[in-house]
């Protein structure tokens, strides 16, 4: 009897599984019967941005979704949620038998299941603390590494640039002294909680508070972020660090909201990975949010997205929407080593495009709910870069979103070298203030009968210094990127087979057996600002 009851339970659960409630995008065939006036719908700044980017003001993607369609679908499902104008769809909760009925409606073009989970790209937790000397030093260096003081000397601080932040909440932003200067000027223009569907976003996880501080915060008279005079749109799109899962519909709604309200830039710390997509889906084309990110770029919005924190786990690679070609993907470097920090996710994309694009400190001094703390994650490298980008846009307002995307990469301290851990390196303010200077050759390729050697030139290596002898003396010293030589091997298809960072301790840095490299492969080397290549 017990055995029969057990079989019944198994059968019952399988029966229920076939009728489990899921979430779906229901995509409509048209927008018949809708009306749209761009001058009533858009913020003035959004109109200016579209004109600058030659994007139509009255574009089909901006027309509203047909309310009658939404209503009729809503009658057949458990609940209808958010709509997306850009993709003419509504998100719904429904059972499979209900979706089968929805698919029969003549105005339904497609139905796509939503099972995406997103994770905030931060690790560790907030610590309530005073601003100690070591934390003040980190705060100083996280901006110096990008050339922040050079922008500040030239009164470049993001003024007039509008930044939307998508995150898990912004508690204490309305009272924290780190944001006094922003509140005083009324530069938090709008907030919206897409989780609770209401305007107040000053709740939830303090992750968004910390991110905002890396863009524009202050500690007394000192800057935590660069863009201290920018304007802000704050969107809560996620539940939080302790409940870090949400569907991509909030991100979709937020990017349309940001566009409507005139955002120039979007800072996104969200990563959609293996809960919905496979590695081969990280191609900048598959996920719904990638399509939205692409369309945002066409409309003149540059999105900065964290690479992710999967570098030291099984997933390893970047997540979506960081795989989108027009998104500026930001990886992390270690402040103590000045190269890739272990958790920062690696590129390339599934179709072998270079990612990340640039990098910054993956450990940063941030403002939390009640004080200042150190935080780890590419979601803090990203806002450091977003603040930098805002400064560039202030200094060069003529740049379009994609020109900005390109110029930021060219300003990288490794450019034109790249790899799948650092991209083109850390952006540099000097590139925009002084231009790119021609680098003096710092090494030679010496081809011998059986090997290729990379040898540092005499004037860039002091043979009297022994790193081993000085090890104890420099334990507390911060490294420089000039201590390291970067190199990669590129195959004939243009993809990297591998790449390394080598500490320069002797003039002959590399000795590569020629027999290991087939014809057509290239080695590309970067050292002390100079890049050169050799084809085998």
C-alpha positions as CSV (number, residue, x, y, z in Angstrom):
1,X,0.0,0.0,0.0
2,X,2.8,2.4,0.9
3,X,4.6,1.5,-2.3
4,X,1.4,2.3,-4.3
5,X,1.1,5.6,-2.5
6,X,4.7,6.4,-3.2
7,X,4.2,5.7,-6.9
8,X,1.1,7.9,-6.8
9,X,3.1,10.8,-5.3
10,X,5.8,10.5,-8.0
11,X,3.1,10.5,-10.7
12,X,1.3,13.4,-9.1
13,X,4.5,15.5,-9.0
14,X,5.3,14.7,-12.6
15,X,1.8,15.7,-13.5
16,X,2.2,19.0,-11.6
17,X,5.6,19.6,-13.3
18,X,3.8,19.6,-16.6
19,X,1.6,22.4,-15.4
20,X,4.1,24.4,-13.4
21,X,3.8,28.2,-13.6
22,X,6.5,30.0,-15.6
23,X,7.2,33.4,-16.8
24,X,7.1,34.4,-20.5
25,X,7.5,37.2,-22.9
26,X,4.4,37.4,-25.1
27,X,5.5,39.3,-28.3
28,X,2.8,41.0,-30.4
29,X,2.5,41.3,-34.1
30,X,1.8,45.1,-34.3
31,X,1.0,48.3,-32.5
32,X,-2.2,49.1,-34.3
33,X,-4.4,51.7,-32.6
34,X,-1.7,53.3,-30.5
35,X,-0.7,57.0,-30.5
36,X,2.7,58.5,-29.8
37,X,4.0,62.1,-29.4
38,X,7.7,62.2,-28.8
39,X,7.6,65.7,-27.5
40,X,5.2,64.7,-24.8
41,X,6.9,61.4,-24.0
42,X,10.6,62.2,-24.0
43,X,12.7,64.4,-21.7
44,X,14.2,67.3,-23.6
45,X,17.7,65.8,-23.1
46,X,16.5,62.6,-24.7
47,X,15.4,64.5,-27.8
48,X,18.7,66.3,-28.0
49,X,20.6,63.0,-27.8
50,X,18.5,61.4,-30.6
51,X,19.1,64.4,-32.8
52,X,22.8,64.2,-32.2
53,X,22.8,60.5,-33.1
54,X,20.6,60.9,-36.1
55,X,18.0,58.5,-34.6
56,X,14.3,59.2,-35.4
57,X,12.2,60.9,-32.7
58,X,9.1,59.1,-33.8
59,X,10.5,55.6,-34.0
60,X,8.3,52.5,-34.0
61,X,10.2,51.0,-31.1
62,X,9.0,53.9,-28.9
63,X,5.3,53.6,-29.7
64,X,3.3,52.1,-26.8
65,X,2.2,48.5,-26.6
66,X,-1.5,48.0,-27.5
67,X,-3.4,48.0,-24.2
68,X,-6.2,45.9,-25.6
69,X,-3.7,43.1,-26.5
70,X,-2.2,43.3,-23.0
71,X,-5.7,43.1,-21.5
72,X,-6.8,40.1,-23.6
73,X,-3.6,38.2,-22.8
74,X,-4.0,39.1,-19.1
75,X,-7.4,37.4,-19.1
76,X,-5.9,34.1,-20.2
77,X,-2.9,34.0,-17.8
78,X,-2.3,34.2,-14.0
79,X,-0.9,37.7,-14.2
80,X,0.5,40.2,-16.7
81,X,3.6,42.2,-15.6
82,X,5.8,44.7,-17.3
83,X,5.6,45.7,-21.0
84,X,8.4,46.6,-23.3
85,X,7.8,49.2,-26.0
86,X,11.1,48.4,-27.7
87,X,10.2,44.8,-28.4
88,X,6.4,45.1,-28.3
89,X,5.9,42.5,-25.6
90,X,4.4,41.9,-22.2
91,X,5.8,39.7,-19.4
92,X,3.3,37.2,-18.0
93,X,3.0,34.5,-15.3
94,X,1.2,31.5,-16.8
95,X,0.9,27.7,-16.8
96,X,1.7,25.8,-20.0
97,X,-2.0,25.2,-20.8
98,X,-2.6,28.9,-20.5
99,X,0.3,29.8,-22.8
100,X,-1.1,27.4,-25.4
101,X,-4.2,29.5,-25.5
102,X,-2.3,32.7,-25.6
103,X,-0.4,31.4,-28.7
104,X,-3.7,31.0,-30.5
105,X,-4.5,34.8,-30.4
106,X,-4.2,36.3,-33.8
107,X,-2.1,39.3,-32.6
108,X,0.5,37.1,-30.8
109,X,3.7,36.8,-32.8
110,X,5.9,34.8,-30.4
111,X,6.2,33.5,-26.9
112,X,9.6,33.2,-25.1
113,X,10.1,31.7,-21.7
114,X,11.8,33.9,-19.1
115,X,14.0,31.9,-16.8
116,X,17.0,34.3,-16.6
117,X,18.6,34.9,-13.3
118,X,20.8,37.9,-12.7
119,X,23.6,38.2,-10.1
120,X,25.1,41.4,-8.8
121,X,28.8,41.4,-9.5
122,X,30.1,42.2,-6.0
123,X,31.7,40.0,-3.4
124,X,32.1,40.4,0.3
125,X,29.9,42.6,2.4
126,X,29.6,46.1,3.7
127,X,31.6,47.1,6.8
128,X,30.7,50.0,8.9
129,X,34.1,51.8,9.5
130,X,35.8,55.1,9.7
131,X,38.0,56.3,6.8
132,X,41.4,55.0,8.0
133,X,44.7,55.9,6.4
134,X,44.8,52.7,4.3
135,X,41.2,53.3,3.1
136,X,42.0,56.9,2.2
137,X,45.0,55.6,0.3
138,X,42.9,53.2,-1.7
139,X,40.4,55.9,-2.4
140,X,43.2,58.1,-3.7
141,X,44.8,55.4,-5.9
142,X,41.5,54.2,-7.4
143,X,41.2,57.6,-9.1
144,X,44.9,58.2,-9.7
145,X,45.1,55.0,-11.7
146,X,42.7,56.4,-14.2
147,X,44.2,59.9,-14.2
148,X,41.4,61.4,-12.2
149,X,43.4,64.2,-10.7
150,X,44.3,65.4,-14.2
151,X,40.6,65.7,-15.0
152,X,40.0,67.5,-11.7
153,X,42.8,70.1,-12.4
154,X,41.0,70.9,-15.6
155,X,37.6,71.2,-13.9
156,X,36.3,68.1,-15.7
157,X,33.8,66.4,-13.3
158,X,31.0,65.1,-15.4
159,X,29.0,68.3,-15.3
160,X,25.9,68.1,-17.6
161,X,26.2,64.3,-18.2
162,X,23.1,62.3,-17.2
163,X,23.9,58.8,-15.8
164,X,21.3,56.0,-15.1
165,X,22.3,53.4,-12.5
166,X,20.7,49.9,-12.5
167,X,21.2,48.2,-9.2
168,X,19.6,46.5,-6.2
169,X,18.8,49.5,-4.2
170,X,20.0,52.9,-3.0
171,X,19.3,53.1,0.8
172,X,20.8,56.2,2.6
173,X,21.5,58.0,-0.7
174,X,18.9,60.5,0.5
175,X,20.8,61.2,3.7
176,X,24.4,60.0,3.4
177,X,27.0,62.9,3.5
178,X,28.9,61.2,0.6
179,X,26.1,62.5,-1.6
180,X,25.4,65.9,0.0
181,X,26.8,67.8,-3.0
182,X,24.5,65.9,-5.4
183,X,21.3,66.3,-3.3
184,X,22.1,70.0,-2.6
185,X,22.0,70.7,-6.3
186,X,19.0,68.6,-7.0
187,X,21.0,66.3,-9.4
188,X,19.2,63.1,-8.5
189,X,16.5,63.8,-11.1
190,X,14.4,60.7,-10.8
191,X,14.3,57.3,-9.0
192,X,12.2,54.3,-9.7
193,X,11.9,50.9,-8.0
194,X,11.1,48.4,-10.7
195,X,10.9,45.6,-8.1
196,X,8.1,47.2,-6.1
197,X,6.8,49.3,-9.0
198,X,7.0,52.7,-7.2
199,X,9.1,55.8,-7.5
200,X,11.1,55.6,-4.3
201,X,14.3,53.6,-4.9
202,X,16.0,54.5,-1.5
203,X,15.5,50.9,-0.2
204,X,16.9,47.4,-0.8
205,X,20.5,46.4,-0.9
206,X,23.2,49.1,-0.3
207,X,25.0,47.8,-3.4
208,X,23.6,50.6,-5.5
209,X,24.6,53.2,-2.9
210,X,28.2,51.9,-3.1
211,X,28.2,52.0,-6.9
212,X,26.9,55.6,-6.9
213,X,29.7,56.5,-4.6
214,X,32.3,55.1,-7.0
215,X,30.9,57.3,-9.8
216,X,30.3,60.6,-7.9
217,X,30.7,60.2,-4.1
218,X,32.8,62.3,-1.8
219,X,34.5,61.7,1.6
220,X,34.7,65.2,3.0
221,X,36.4,67.3,0.4
222,X,38.0,64.3,-1.3
223,X,36.5,62.5,-4.3
224,X,35.5,58.9,-4.1
225,X,34.4,59.0,-7.8
226,X,35.2,61.3,-10.7
227,X,31.8,62.5,-11.9
228,X,30.9,64.6,-8.9
229,X,28.9,67.1,-10.9
230,X,26.9,64.6,-13.1
231,X,23.1,64.1,-13.0
232,X,21.5,60.8,-12.0
233,X,18.6,58.5,-12.6
234,X,18.5,55.7,-10.0
235,X,16.7,52.5,-10.9
236,X,16.3,49.6,-8.5
237,X,16.1,46.5,-10.8
238,X,17.1,43.7,-8.5
239,X,16.1,42.2,-5.1
240,X,19.5,42.5,-3.5
241,X,22.7,40.6,-2.6
242,X,21.0,38.2,-0.2
243,X,18.3,37.5,-2.8
244,X,20.3,38.2,-5.9
245,X,17.9,36.8,-8.5
246,X,15.4,38.6,-10.7
247,X,14.2,38.4,-14.2
248,X,15.5,40.5,-17.0
249,X,12.2,42.3,-17.5
250,X,13.2,44.8,-14.8
251,X,16.4,45.6,-16.8
252,X,14.4,46.0,-20.0
253,X,11.9,48.3,-18.3
254,X,14.8,50.3,-16.7
255,X,16.6,50.9,-20.0
256,X,13.5,52.2,-21.7
257,X,12.9,54.5,-18.6
258,X,16.5,55.7,-18.8
259,X,16.1,56.5,-22.5
260,X,12.8,58.3,-22.0
261,X,14.4,60.4,-19.2
262,X,17.5,61.5,-21.2
263,X,20.3,59.3,-19.9
264,X,23.6,59.6,-21.7
265,X,25.2,56.7,-19.9
266,X,24.0,53.6,-18.1
267,X,26.0,51.8,-15.3
268,X,24.9,48.2,-14.9
269,X,26.4,45.8,-12.4
270,X,24.2,42.9,-13.4
271,X,25.3,39.6,-15.0
272,X,23.1,37.0,-16.6
273,X,24.9,33.7,-16.8
274,X,24.3,29.9,-16.5
275,X,20.9,30.1,-14.9
276,X,19.4,30.9,-18.3
277,X,22.1,30.7,-20.9
278,X,25.0,28.5,-21.9
279,X,28.5,29.6,-22.7
280,X,27.9,29.6,-26.4
281,X,25.0,32.0,-25.8
282,X,27.5,34.7,-24.7
283,X,27.7,36.0,-28.2
284,X,26.0,39.4,-27.9
285,X,23.0,38.2,-29.9
286,X,21.0,35.6,-27.9
287,X,19.7,37.1,-24.7
288,X,16.8,39.5,-24.7
289,X,18.8,42.1,-22.7
290,X,21.6,42.0,-25.3
291,X,19.1,43.1,-28.0
292,X,18.0,45.9,-25.7
293,X,21.6,47.0,-25.1
294,X,22.2,47.1,-28.8
295,X,19.2,49.2,-29.4
296,X,20.2,51.5,-26.6
297,X,23.5,52.1,-28.4
298,X,21.6,53.0,-31.6
299,X,19.6,55.5,-29.6
300,X,22.8,57.1,-28.3
301,X,23.2,55.6,-24.9
302,X,26.5,54.0,-23.9
303,X,26.2,51.2,-21.4
304,X,29.0,50.2,-19.0
305,X,28.5,46.7,-17.7
306,X,30.6,44.7,-15.2
307,X,32.4,41.7,-16.7
308,X,31.3,39.5,-13.8
309,X,33.0,37.8,-10.9
310,X,33.3,34.2,-12.3
311,X,37.0,34.2,-13.1
312,X,37.9,31.9,-10.3
313,X,34.9,29.5,-10.6
314,X,33.7,27.0,-13.2
315,X,31.9,29.5,-15.4
316,X,35.0,31.7,-15.9
317,X,33.8,33.8,-18.7
318,X,31.9,37.1,-19.0
319,X,28.1,37.2,-18.7
320,X,25.4,39.0,-20.8
321,X,24.9,41.8,-21.5
322,X,28.7,42.3,-21.3
323,X,29.0,40.2,-24.4
324,X,27.3,42.9,-26.6
325,X,29.7,44.5,-29.0
326,X,28.5,48.0,-28.3
327,X,28.6,47.7,-24.5
328,X,31.8,48.9,-22.7
329,X,32.6,45.8,-20.6
330,X,34.8,46.5,-17.5
331,X,37.1,43.9,-15.9
332,X,39.0,44.2,-12.6
333,X,42.6,44.5,-11.7
334,X,44.2,44.1,-8.3
335,X,45.3,47.3,-6.6
336,X,48.2,45.4,-4.9
337,X,49.4,43.7,-8.1
338,X,48.2,46.1,-10.9
339,X,47.0,43.2,-13.1
340,X,44.0,40.9,-13.4
341,X,42.3,40.3,-10.0
342,X,41.5,36.6,-9.7
343,X,37.7,36.8,-9.6
344,X,37.3,39.1,-12.7
345,X,35.6,37.1,-15.5
346,X,37.5,36.4,-18.7
347,X,36.7,36.9,-22.4
348,X,36.3,36.4,-25.2
349,X,32.7,36.2,-26.3
350,X,31.4,32.9,-27.7
351,X,32.1,34.3,-31.2
352,X,35.6,35.3,-30.2
353,X,35.3,39.1,-29.9
354,X,37.6,40.7,-27.4
355,X,36.1,41.2,-23.9
356,X,36.5,42.9,-21.5
357,X,37.1,46.2,-23.2
358,X,38.9,48.0,-20.4
359,X,39.6,47.5,-16.7
360,X,39.9,49.3,-13.3
361,X,40.5,48.5,-9.7
362,X,38.3,45.5,-8.6
363,X,38.8,46.6,-5.0
364,X,37.5,50.0,-4.2
365,X,36.7,52.4,-1.3
366,X,33.0,52.9,-1.3
367,X,30.3,54.7,0.7
368,X,27.9,52.2,2.3
369,X,24.7,52.8,4.4
370,X,26.5,54.4,7.4
371,X,30.2,54.8,6.6
372,X,33.0,53.9,4.2
373,X,34.3,50.5,3.5
374,X,36.4,48.4,1.1
375,X,34.4,46.4,-1.4
376,X,35.4,43.8,-4.0
377,X,33.9,43.1,-7.5
378,X,33.9,44.2,-11.1
379,X,30.7,46.0,-10.1
380,X,33.0,48.6,-8.5
381,X,35.5,48.7,-11.3
382,X,32.6,49.5,-13.6
383,X,31.4,52.7,-11.9
384,X,34.9,54.0,-11.6
385,X,35.1,53.7,-15.4
386,X,31.6,55.2,-15.7
387,X,32.7,58.3,-13.8
388,X,35.7,58.5,-16.1
389,X,33.5,58.2,-19.2
390,X,31.2,61.0,-17.9
391,X,34.2,63.2,-17.6
392,X,35.3,62.4,-21.2
393,X,31.8,63.2,-22.5
394,X,31.8,66.5,-20.7
395,X,35.2,67.3,-22.2
396,X,34.2,66.1,-25.7
397,X,30.5,66.4,-26.0
398,X,30.6,66.0,-29.8
399,X,31.5,62.3,-29.4
400,X,28.7,59.9,-30.2
401,X,28.1,56.8,-28.0
402,X,30.1,54.5,-30.3
403,X,32.8,57.1,-30.8
404,X,33.1,57.3,-27.0
405,X,33.2,53.5,-26.8
406,X,36.1,53.4,-29.2
407,X,38.0,56.3,-27.7
408,X,37.8,55.0,-24.2
409,X,39.5,51.8,-25.4
410,X,42.2,53.7,-27.3
411,X,43.0,55.5,-24.1
412,X,43.8,52.2,-22.4
413,X,47.3,52.0,-21.0
414,X,47.9,48.7,-22.9
415,X,46.4,49.9,-26.3
416,X,46.9,48.6,-29.0
417,X,47.8,45.5,-27.1
418,X,44.9,43.5,-25.7
419,X,44.1,40.2,-24.0
420,X,41.0,38.5,-22.6
421,X,41.7,39.5,-19.0
422,X,42.5,43.2,-19.3
423,X,41.1,44.2,-22.6
424,X,43.0,47.3,-23.6
425,X,43.9,48.1,-20.0
426,X,43.1,51.0,-17.7
427,X,41.7,54.1,-19.4
428,X,43.9,57.2,-19.1
429,X,42.8,60.8,-18.7
430,X,46.0,62.0,-20.3
431,X,44.9,60.6,-23.7
432,X,42.0,63.1,-23.8
433,X,44.0,66.0,-22.4
434,X,47.3,65.6,-24.2
435,X,46.7,63.0,-26.9
436,X,48.5,59.7,-27.4
437,X,52.2,60.0,-27.5
438,X,54.4,57.8,-29.6
439,X,56.0,55.2,-27.4
440,X,59.8,54.7,-27.5
441,X,60.8,51.0,-28.2
442,X,61.5,49.3,-25.0
443,X,62.4,45.8,-26.2
444,X,63.6,43.9,-29.3
445,X,62.7,40.6,-30.9
446,X,65.9,38.6,-31.5
447,X,65.3,35.6,-33.8
448,X,67.9,32.9,-33.6
449,X,68.2,29.5,-35.3
450,X,65.9,27.7,-32.9
451,X,64.2,30.3,-30.8
452,X,62.7,33.8,-30.6
453,X,63.9,35.9,-27.8
454,X,62.3,39.1,-26.3
455,X,65.0,41.3,-24.8
456,X,64.5,44.5,-22.9
457,X,66.7,47.4,-24.2
458,X,69.6,48.5,-22.0
459,X,68.1,51.9,-21.2
460,X,64.9,50.3,-19.8
461,X,66.6,47.7,-17.5
462,X,69.0,48.3,-14.7
463,X,71.2,45.2,-14.4
464,X,72.5,46.3,-11.0
465,X,69.1,45.9,-9.4
466,X,68.1,42.4,-8.2
467,X,64.5,42.0,-7.4
468,X,65.3,39.1,-5.1
469,X,67.7,41.3,-3.1
470,X,65.2,44.1,-2.8
471,X,62.2,41.8,-2.0
472,X,62.1,42.7,1.7
473,X,62.6,46.4,1.1
474,X,59.7,46.7,-1.4
475,X,57.1,44.5,0.4
476,X,55.0,47.5,1.2
477,X,55.5,49.3,-2.1
478,X,52.7,49.4,-4.7
479,X,53.6,47.8,-8.0
480,X,53.6,49.7,-11.3
481,X,52.4,48.3,-14.6
482,X,55.9,49.1,-15.9
483,X,57.1,46.1,-13.8
484,X,55.3,43.7,-16.1
485,X,55.6,42.6,-19.7
486,X,52.4,41.5,-21.3
487,X,52.3,39.1,-24.3
488,X,49.9,37.0,-26.3
489,X,50.0,34.5,-29.1
490,X,47.4,35.1,-31.8
491,X,46.5,32.4,-34.3
492,X,45.9,32.9,-38.0
493,X,42.1,33.4,-37.4
494,X,42.8,36.4,-35.2
495,X,42.0,34.7,-31.9
496,X,44.3,34.5,-28.9
497,X,45.6,31.0,-28.1
498,X,47.0,32.2,-24.8
499,X,48.3,35.3,-23.0
500,X,50.6,36.0,-20.1
501,X,51.8,38.7,-17.7
502,X,55.5,38.3,-16.9
503,X,57.4,40.2,-14.2
504,X,60.6,41.7,-15.7
505,X,63.6,40.5,-13.6
506,X,66.1,40.1,-16.4
507,X,66.8,41.6,-19.8
508,X,66.0,38.4,-21.7
509,X,62.3,38.1,-20.7
510,X,61.2,35.4,-23.2
511,X,62.9,32.5,-25.0
512,X,60.3,30.8,-27.2
513,X,61.2,27.6,-29.2
514,X,60.3,28.3,-32.9
515,X,59.2,24.7,-33.4
516,X,56.2,25.3,-31.1
517,X,54.7,28.0,-33.3
518,X,53.3,27.2,-36.7
519,X,53.5,29.7,-39.6
520,X,51.0,32.5,-39.5
521,X,50.9,32.8,-35.7
522,X,51.9,36.1,-34.1
523,X,53.3,37.1,-30.8
524,X,52.4,40.6,-29.6
525,X,54.3,42.1,-26.7
526,X,53.6,45.2,-24.6
527,X,56.1,46.7,-22.2
528,X,56.3,50.2,-20.6
529,X,53.9,51.7,-23.1
530,X,55.4,50.2,-26.2
531,X,53.7,47.4,-28.3
532,X,55.2,45.4,-31.1
533,X,54.6,42.1,-32.8
534,X,56.4,39.3,-34.6
535,X,54.9,36.8,-37.1
536,X,56.3,33.3,-37.0
